[in-house]
Amino acid sequence: MKNFLTSFLGALAALVLFVMGGTFLLFLIAVGIAAASKQKQVVVEPGSYLVFNTSTNITDAPPPFNAAQFFHLVNEQDQQNLQLRQVTRALQSAATDSRIAGVYITGRFEPSGYGDGLAALKEVREAVEKVRAAGKPVVAYLDFAMTRDLYIASAASEIYLDPFGEIFMPGMATEPMFYAGAFEKYGIGVQVTRVGKYKSYVEPFIRQDMSPENREQTQKLLDDLWGSLTADIAQARGISVPQLQTVVDTEGMIRADQALKAKLVTKLGYRDEVYSELKSRTGRTGPHTPFKQVSLADYSSTLQEDHPSNDANGAPIPGVAHGDAIGVVYAEGAIVDGKGEQDDIGAERFSRELRRMREDPEIKAIVLRVNSPGGSATAAEDIQREIRLARKTKPVIVSMGAYAASGGYWISAESDRIFAEPTTITGSIGVFGIFMDAQKLLNNFGLTFDRVKTGKYADVMTISRPKTPDELAIFQHSVDWIYDQFIRKVANGRKLDRAKVEEIAQGRVWSGTEAKNLGLVDEMGGLADAIRYAAKKANLGEKYRLSEYPKRMEFAEALAEAMQGNHPFTSKASSGLVSKLTNQLSEEARTLEQFNAPTGVYARMPSQLVIK
């Protein structure tokens, strides 16, 4: 009877799960059909304000399909993920579009993963400035603003701050987590091999604080990034950098009255007062009538693709070879061997796409947009091999985003030209290997191992014991060799003397500004600048189209991914205290999962910077 009840309840549970799963699947399909049939028509009324809601995560690459965007099609909710080019194109178009009377900026940035990077926001801010330069008003409304929010809003012609609002702009900080104490407590051993006195990625595993070298490079980097941000904000607000720094250091949490006094904002006002002003400007009246507006996401959907080879009616433009294109490849995430996850730069996937673009006669140039802290050295070399081959037949230009360090710099070094923003984090030319053993941990549970082998190093990759000095010497030799190759690639690719590269390498990270001064970067500029340069090098003029990878998935593709367990349906992360700690620990664990190189050798930068 007991076995019968167990089997019965198990079968019943399986049936319930099957029915629930099937119901959810049918629901998704039904909503997908509804969304596809809806095809909302966007009408831009003359005199409208373009609404840029910054409560979003701006990524370099087209955001993968997710549930929030999916239900946006049906419920017309705000889109939670936007692509950088989508934002800049919309703002630049609004500057010259006679239907757009101005721009309204509201919301608070919600960074996730590699999104909302400072380098990307620099390009967004420049696009906002173009609207002002065209003589159109840009109105920003803030309630509780962080540094990123003020950085974008500072470019506006009018900045409203809620009378009970605040600007939290205490400065920049990074706070890496150190595991050495916990590892020692629980009996987890860590051994490392590395080259470069500044190559500090391994420090959290072997130390309980920052080394003097790491503290030195991090302080310099933060000073450079903060200096770039404060210079832009101060110039826009008509004050000096020292004046801005005094307010930051004196107030920390800058109250509304202090922000107005310091000229960080132009007016204090409630949201309804801003709405009333915008209604007046757009000729709207009545308590239930919103001001004349169009969201940035909707407006961008009405724009024609950049430099199309066909006109609005689908006919080829005279003098344009049908299909002449620039391939734009977004290398965003950690560099890993194999295909990798959706948010990784999988060497197998990206090498295949670069090879396709290299062999495609319609692709006249390639722009590689890099937003990566690096990862596997072998994976980085697989990707760069395709770049070297592509350069034999067409220009390859690199545009650096927020991060292009270590392995991210590896794949950039041998391109025709490198563009970066002042706030790009790059360099970190160094290599390390990290090896863990659980011998003491397992012994605490009474678990032991014995072995039989056919060679001295047959069990070298085991985690049941620490590496012997001979084994560590093997890995150190591999690390030394790869570092030597890294130095050679940088010297050849950037046309620098090897001795100079060795001096500025050592695993040290640099800001984009310093990297330009050192010769690691050729030119300051964003993705649009890199694309224009690629078009010039390929003699395309203004007549070309863009072919992007990876592409945004359609509903059917996303559903297929979900059925295969790849989970393209995502939700916004919670911002509570427990969630923040859990997310940080999960992200650290995710990083360890990305250590999949067969050689155990990596080119990856230290912990990412967090603005607090």
C-alpha positions in Angstrom: 0.0 0.0 0.0 2.8 2.4 0.9 4.5 1.8 -2.5 1.2 2.3 -4.2 0.5 5.6 -2.5 4.0 6.8 -3.2 3.7 6.0 -6.9 0.2 7.4 -7.1 1.2 10.7 -5.4 4.3 10.9 -7.6 2.3 10.4 -10.7 -0.3 13.0 -9.6 2.4 15.5 -8.9 4.0 14.9 -12.3 0.5 15.3 -13.9 -0.1 18.6 -12.1 3.3 19.9 -13.2 2.7 18.8 -16.7 -0.7 20.5 -16.8 0.7 23.7 -15.2 3.6 23.8 -17.7 1.4 23.1 -20.6 -1.0 25.8 -19.5 1.8 28.4 -19.2 3.1 27.4 -22.6 -0.3 27.8 -24.1 -0.6 31.2 -22.4 2.6 32.4 -23.9 1.6 31.2 -27.3 -1.8 33.0 -27.0 -0.2 36.2 -25.8 2.4 35.9 -28.6 -0.4 35.6 -31.2 -2.2 38.5 -29.7 0.9 40.6 -29.7 1.7 39.7 -33.3 -1.8 40.6 -34.4 -1.9 43.8 -32.5 1.0 45.6 -34.3 0.4 49.0 -32.6 0.7 51.9 -35.0 2.8 54.7 -33.6 1.6 58.2 -34.6 3.9 61.1 -33.8 1.8 64.2 -33.4 3.4 67.6 -34.4 4.6 69.4 -31.3 5.2 66.3 -29.2 7.9 65.8 -26.6 10.1 62.8 -26.8 9.9 61.0 -23.4 13.1 59.3 -22.4 12.4 57.2 -19.3 15.8 56.3 -17.9 14.4 53.6 -15.7 16.0 51.1 -18.0 19.1 49.1 -18.6 20.9 50.3 -21.7 23.0 47.6 -23.3 25.4 47.8 -26.2 24.0 44.7 -27.9 20.3 44.3 -28.7 18.7 43.1 -25.5 17.6 39.4 -25.7 13.9 38.7 -25.8 12.5 38.8 -22.3 9.1 38.7 -20.6 9.0 42.4 -19.7 9.5 43.4 -23.4 7.1 40.7 -24.5 4.2 41.9 -22.3 5.1 45.5 -23.3 3.8 44.6 -26.8 0.4 43.7 -25.3 0.0 45.9 -22.2 1.9 49.0 -23.6 4.1 49.1 -20.4 7.4 50.9 -20.4 10.2 48.9 -22.0 12.8 47.9 -19.4 15.7 47.2 -21.8 17.0 49.5 -24.6 19.9 49.2 -26.9 22.5 52.0 -27.0 22.1 52.7 -30.7 18.3 52.7 -30.3 18.6 55.5 -27.7 21.2 57.6 -29.5 19.5 57.3 -32.9 16.1 58.4 -31.4 17.6 61.5 -29.7 19.7 62.5 -32.8 16.6 62.1 -35.0 14.5 64.2 -32.5 17.0 67.0 -32.9 16.1 67.5 -36.5 12.5 66.1 -36.6 10.0 69.0 -37.0 7.4 66.9 -35.2 9.4 66.8 -32.0 9.2 70.0 -29.9 11.6 68.9 -27.2 12.7 66.0 -24.9 11.5 65.1 -21.5 13.9 63.0 -19.3 12.6 61.2 -16.2 13.2 58.1 -14.2 16.3 56.5 -12.6 18.8 54.2 -14.2 18.6 50.5 -13.2 22.0 49.0 -14.2 22.1 45.2 -14.7 25.0 43.1 -15.9 27.1 45.2 -18.3 24.3 47.7 -19.0 24.2 51.4 -18.2 28.0 51.6 -18.4 29.6 55.0 -18.1 31.0 54.8 -21.7 27.6 54.1 -23.1 26.0 56.9 -21.1 28.7 59.3 -22.4 27.3 58.6 -25.9 23.7 59.1 -24.7 24.6 62.4 -23.1 26.2 63.6 -26.3 23.0 62.8 -28.1 21.0 64.8 -25.6 23.4 67.7 -26.2 22.7 67.6 -29.9 19.0 68.2 -29.1 19.9 71.3 -27.1 22.3 72.4 -29.9 19.4 72.3 -32.3 17.6 74.8 -30.2 15.0 72.5 -28.7 14.3 72.4 -24.9 15.4 69.4 -22.9 13.5 69.1 -19.6 14.7 66.7 -16.9 12.8 65.8 -13.8 14.6 64.2 -10.8 13.2 63.0 -7.4 16.0 60.9 -5.9 18.9 61.0 -8.3 22.1 59.0 -8.4 25.4 59.9 -10.2 24.3 58.4 -13.5 21.0 60.2 -13.4 22.5 63.6 -12.7 25.2 62.9 -15.4 22.5 62.6 -18.1 20.2 65.2 -16.7 23.0 67.8 -16.4 23.0 68.1 -20.2 19.3 69.3 -20.1 18.4 72.9 -20.5 15.9 72.7 -17.6 16.4 70.4 -14.5 13.5 70.1 -12.1 14.1 68.5 -8.7 11.3 67.4 -6.3 11.3 69.8 -3.3 11.7 66.8 -1.1 14.0 65.0 -3.4 17.8 64.5 -3.1 20.9 64.0 -5.3 23.0 61.2 -3.9 26.4 61.8 -5.5 29.1 60.8 -2.9 31.8 59.8 -5.3 33.0 56.6 -6.8 34.0 53.5 -4.9 34.8 49.8 -5.5 34.4 47.2 -2.8 35.7 43.8 -3.8 34.7 40.8 -1.7 37.5 38.6 -0.3 37.1 34.9 0.3 40.5 33.9 1.7 39.3 33.9 5.3 36.2 31.8 4.5 38.2 29.4 2.4 40.8 28.9 5.2 38.0 28.4 7.7 36.3 25.7 5.7 39.4 24.0 4.4 39.5 25.1 0.7 43.0 25.6 -0.6 43.9 28.1 -3.4 47.0 28.2 -5.5 47.7 30.8 -8.2 50.1 31.5 -11.0 50.3 34.9 -12.5 52.3 37.5 -14.3 52.1 41.3 -13.7 52.3 42.9 -10.3 49.0 44.7 -10.8 47.1 41.5 -12.0 44.9 41.5 -9.0 42.0 39.3 -10.1 43.3 36.5 -7.9 43.6 38.6 -4.7 40.1 37.9 -3.3 41.0 34.2 -3.3 44.4 34.5 -1.5 44.1 37.7 0.5 41.8 39.4 2.9 42.4 42.9 1.7 43.8 44.8 -1.3 47.5 44.7 -2.1 49.4 48.1 -2.3 49.7 47.7 -6.1 46.0 47.0 -6.5 45.1 49.9 -4.3 47.4 52.2 -6.3 45.9 51.3 -9.7 42.4 51.3 -8.4 42.7 54.8 -6.9 44.2 56.2 -10.1 41.5 54.6 -12.2 38.7 55.9 -10.0 40.2 59.4 -10.0 40.3 59.4 -13.8 36.7 58.2 -14.2 35.4 60.5 -11.5 37.3 63.4 -13.0 35.7 62.8 -16.4 32.2 62.7 -15.0 32.6 65.8 -12.8 34.2 67.8 -15.6 31.2 67.1 -17.9 28.7 67.9 -15.2 30.5 71.1 -14.0 30.9 72.4 -17.5 27.2 71.9 -18.3 26.0 73.5 -15.1 28.4 76.5 -15.5 30.4 75.8 -12.3 33.9 74.7 -11.7 35.0 71.2 -10.8 36.3 72.3 -7.4 33.0 73.9 -6.6 31.2 70.7 -7.6 33.6 68.6 -5.5 33.1 70.9 -2.5 29.3 70.3 -2.7 29.8 66.5 -3.0 32.2 66.4 0.0 30.2 68.8 2.1 26.7 67.4 1.5 27.1 63.8 0.3 23.3 63.5 0.2 22.5 66.8 -1.5 19.1 68.1 -0.5 16.9 70.0 -3.0 17.6 73.5 -1.6 21.3 72.8 -1.6 21.2 71.4 -5.2 19.5 74.5 -6.4 21.9 76.8 -4.6 24.9 74.8 -6.1 23.3 75.2 -9.6 23.0 71.5 -10.1 19.3 72.0 -10.9 17.5 75.0 -12.3 14.1 74.7 -10.5 12.4 72.9 -7.6 9.0 71.5 -8.5 6.6 68.6 -8.1 6.0 66.2 -10.9 2.4 67.5 -11.5 3.9 71.0 -12.0 6.2 69.8 -14.6 3.4 68.0 -16.4 1.3 71.2 -16.3 4.1 73.1 -17.9 4.6 70.5 -20.6 0.8 70.5 -21.3 0.9 74.2 -21.7 3.9 74.0 -24.1 2.2 71.3 -26.2 -1.2 73.0 -26.3 -3.1 70.5 -24.1 -5.7 71.4 -21.5 -7.9 69.6 -19.1 -7.1 67.5 -16.0 -7.3 64.1 -17.7 -5.3 65.0 -20.8 -1.6 64.2 -20.9 0.9 66.5 -22.6 1.6 65.7 -26.2 4.2 63.0 -26.2 5.8 59.9 -27.7 8.0 57.4 -25.8 11.6 56.9 -27.0 10.9 53.2 -27.6 7.8 53.9 -29.7 9.5 56.7 -31.6 12.6 54.6 -32.4 10.3 52.0 -34.0 9.2 54.6 -36.6 12.7 55.4 -37.7 14.2 54.0 -40.8 17.3 51.9 -40.3 20.7 53.7 -40.6 22.0 54.1 -44.1 19.6 51.7 -45.8 20.3 50.3 -49.3 16.6 50.6 -50.1 14.3 53.5 -50.0 11.1 53.8 -48.0 9.2 51.9 -50.7 11.7 49.0 -50.8 13.3 50.1 -54.1 17.2 50.1 -54.3 18.8 53.5 -53.9 20.6 54.4 -57.2 24.4 54.1 -56.9 24.2 51.8 -53.8 25.2 48.1 -54.3 22.4 46.2 -52.8 23.4 44.9 -49.4 26.7 46.8 -48.9 27.0 46.7 -45.2 29.1 47.2 -42.1 29.0 44.2 -39.7 28.6 45.2 -36.1 29.5 42.5 -33.6 28.7 43.1 -29.9 31.2 41.3 -27.7 29.4 41.9 -24.4 30.1 39.7 -21.3 32.8 37.4 -20.1 34.9 35.5 -22.7 34.5 31.8 -22.3 35.4 28.7 -24.3 32.7 26.9 -26.3 29.3 28.4 -27.1 28.8 29.9 -23.6 25.6 31.1 -22.1 23.4 33.8 -23.6 25.2 36.6 -21.7 28.7 35.2 -22.4 31.1 35.8 -25.3 31.3 32.2 -26.4 34.4 31.7 -28.6 32.7 29.2 -30.7 29.7 31.3 -31.5 31.5 34.6 -32.0 34.3 33.1 -34.1 31.7 31.6 -36.3 29.9 34.9 -36.8 33.1 36.8 -37.5 34.0 34.1 -40.0 30.6 34.5 -41.7 31.1 38.3 -41.9 34.7 37.8 -43.2 33.5 35.6 -46.0 30.4 37.6 -46.8 31.1 39.8 -49.9 28.3 42.3 -48.8 30.0 43.0 -45.5 32.6 45.7 -46.4 33.9 46.4 -42.9 33.5 45.0 -39.4 33.1 47.0 -36.2 33.7 45.0 -33.0 32.0 46.7 -30.0 33.7 45.3 -26.9 32.2 45.5 -23.4 34.0 42.7 -21.6 36.3 42.2 -18.6 38.0 39.3 -20.4 38.1 35.6 -19.5 39.6 32.6 -21.1 42.9 33.3 -22.9 42.4 30.5 -25.4 38.9 31.7 -26.2 40.2 35.3 -26.7 42.8 34.0 -29.1 40.1 32.0 -31.0 38.2 35.2 -31.5 41.2 37.3 -32.4 42.3 34.7 -35.0 39.2 35.5 -37.0 39.9 39.2 -36.6 43.4 38.8 -38.0 42.0 36.9 -40.9 39.3 39.4 -41.5 41.8 42.3 -41.6 43.4 40.7 -44.7 40.3 41.5 -46.8 38.4 44.3 -45.0 38.8 46.9 -42.2 38.2 45.8 -38.6 37.5 48.7 -36.2 37.1 48.3 -32.4 34.8 50.4 -30.3 35.3 50.0 -26.5 32.4 50.3 -24.2 32.5 50.4 -20.4 35.0 47.5 -20.2 37.6 46.3 -22.7 40.2 44.9 -20.4 42.5 41.8 -20.2 40.9 39.3 -22.6 38.7 42.2 -23.8 41.8 44.0 -24.8 43.3 40.9 -26.3 40.6 40.6 -28.9 41.0 44.4 -29.6 44.7 44.8 -29.9 45.3 43.7 -33.5 42.5 45.7 -35.1 42.9 48.6 -37.6 41.8 51.3 -35.1 40.6 51.4 -31.5 38.0 53.9 -30.3 37.3 54.4 -26.5 35.5 56.8 -24.2 37.3 58.6 -21.4 35.5 56.4 -18.9 36.3 53.1 -20.6 38.2 50.7 -18.4 40.9 49.0 -20.4 44.4 47.5 -20.3 44.9 44.8 -17.6 47.4 43.2 -19.9 48.3 40.2 -17.7 47.6 36.5 -17.2 46.8 34.3 -14.3 45.9 30.7 -13.4 43.9 29.8 -10.3 43.6 26.3 -8.8 41.5 25.2 -5.8 41.6 22.0 -3.8 39.1 20.7 -1.3 41.4 18.2 0.5 40.9 19.6 4.0 37.2 20.3 3.5 36.6 16.7 2.3 38.8 15.3 5.1 36.6 17.0 7.6 33.8 14.8 6.4 35.9 11.7 6.5 36.3 11.5 2.8 39.7 10.5 1.4 41.1 9.7 -2.1 43.6 7.3 -3.5 44.8 7.1 -7.1 46.4 5.0 -9.8 48.0 6.7 -12.8 50.1 6.1 -15.8 52.1 9.3 -15.8 53.6 11.8 -13.3 51.1 14.5 -14.2 48.0 12.3 -15.0 46.0 13.6 -12.1 47.3 17.2 -12.3 43.7 18.7 -12.6 42.4 17.0 -9.5 40.8 19.1 -6.7 41.3 16.4 -4.1 44.8 17.7 -3.2 47.0 20.8 -3.7 49.3 21.1 -6.7 52.9 20.0 -6.2 55.8 22.5 -6.8 56.5 20.7 -10.1 52.9 21.0 -11.2 52.7 24.7 -10.3 55.9 25.2 -12.3 54.2 23.7 -15.4 51.3 26.1 -15.1 53.5 29.1 -14.3 55.5 28.3 -17.5 52.2 28.3 -19.5 51.2 31.6 -17.9 54.6 33.1 -18.7 54.4 32.0 -22.3 50.8 33.4 -22.8 51.8 36.7 -21.2 54.8 36.9 -23.6 52.4 36.3 -26.5 50.0 39.0 -25.1 52.8 41.5 -25.0 53.9 40.6 -28.5 50.3 41.1 -29.8 49.9 44.5 -28.2 53.3 45.7 -29.5 52.6 44.5 -33.0 49.0 45.6 -33.1 49.5 49.1 -31.6 52.9 49.6 -33.2 54.6 50.1 -29.8 58.0 49.3 -28.6 58.0 46.0 -26.7 59.8 47.5 -23.7 57.1 50.2 -23.4 54.3 47.6 -23.5 56.1 45.6 -20.8 56.2 48.8 -18.7 52.5 49.7 -19.1 51.2 46.1 -19.0 51.8 44.2 -15.7 48.1 43.6 -15.4 47.3 47.2 -14.8 43.9 48.7 -15.7 43.7 52.2 -17.2 41.0 54.7 -18.0 40.3 55.4 -21.7 42.0 58.8 -21.4 45.2 57.3 -20.0 45.1 54.4 -22.5 45.0 57.0 -25.3 48.0 58.8 -23.8 49.9 55.5 -23.6 49.1 54.4 -27.1 46.8 51.5 -26.2 43.9 53.4 -27.8 43.9 55.4 -31.0 41.1 57.8 -30.7 38.4 59.1 -28.3 34.9 58.4 -29.5 31.9 56.1 -29.3 30.3 53.4 -31.4 28.9 55.9 -33.9 32.3 57.3 -34.5 33.8 53.8 -35.0 31.0 53.0 -37.6 31.7 56.2 -39.5 35.4 55.5 -39.5 34.7 52.0 -40.8 32.5 53.3 -43.6 35.3 55.7 -44.6 37.9 53.0 -44.6 35.7 50.8 -46.7 34.9 53.7 -49.1 31.2 53.4 -48.5 30.4 57.1 -48.0 27.0 57.5 -46.5 25.3 54.7 -48.3 25.4 51.4 -46.4 23.4 49.4 -44.0 24.3 47.7 -40.7 24.3 44.0 -40.0 24.3 43.3 -36.2 25.2 40.3 -34.2 23.8 39.0 -31.9 20.3 39.8 -33.2 17.2 40.2 -31.0 15.2 36.9 -30.8 11.7 36.8 -32.1 9.0 35.3 -29.9 9.2 31.8 -31.5 13.0 31.7 -31.1 12.7 32.8 -27.5 10.1 30.1 -26.8 12.3 27.5 -28.3 15.2 28.7 -26.1 13.0 28.4 -23.1 11.9 24.9 -24.0 15.6 24.0 -24.2 16.3 25.4 -20.8 18.2 28.5 -21.9 15.7 30.8 -20.1 15.5 33.9 -22.4 12.5 35.0 -20.3 13.9 37.2 -17.5 12.5 39.5 -14.9 13.8 42.7 -13.2 16.0 42.0 -10.2 14.8 43.2 -6.8 16.5 46.1 -5.2 16.0 45.1 -1.5 18.9 44.6 0.9 18.7 40.8 1.0 18.3 40.7 -2.8 21.3 42.9 -3.3 23.5 40.6 -1.2 22.1 37.5 -2.8 22.7 39.0 -6.3 26.3 39.9 -5.4 27.0 36.4 -4.2 25.2 34.9 -7.2 27.3 37.1 -9.5 30.5 36.0 -7.8 29.4 32.3 -8.2 28.5 33.0 -11.8 32.0 34.3 -12.4 33.6 31.1 -11.1 31.4 29.1 -13.5 32.9 31.1 -16.3 36.4 29.6 -15.5 36.0 26.9 -18.1 39.3 27.2 -20.0 40.9 23.7 -20.5 44.4 25.2 -19.7 43.3 26.9 -16.5 44.9 30.2 -17.8 42.9 33.4 -17.9 43.2 37.0 -19.0 40.6 38.8 -16.9 40.5 42.2 -15.1 39.9 42.6 -11.4 36.5 43.1 -9.8 34.2 45.5 -11.6 33.7 49.0 -10.2 30.5 49.9 -8.5 29.3 53.5 -8.2 27.8 54.0 -4.8 
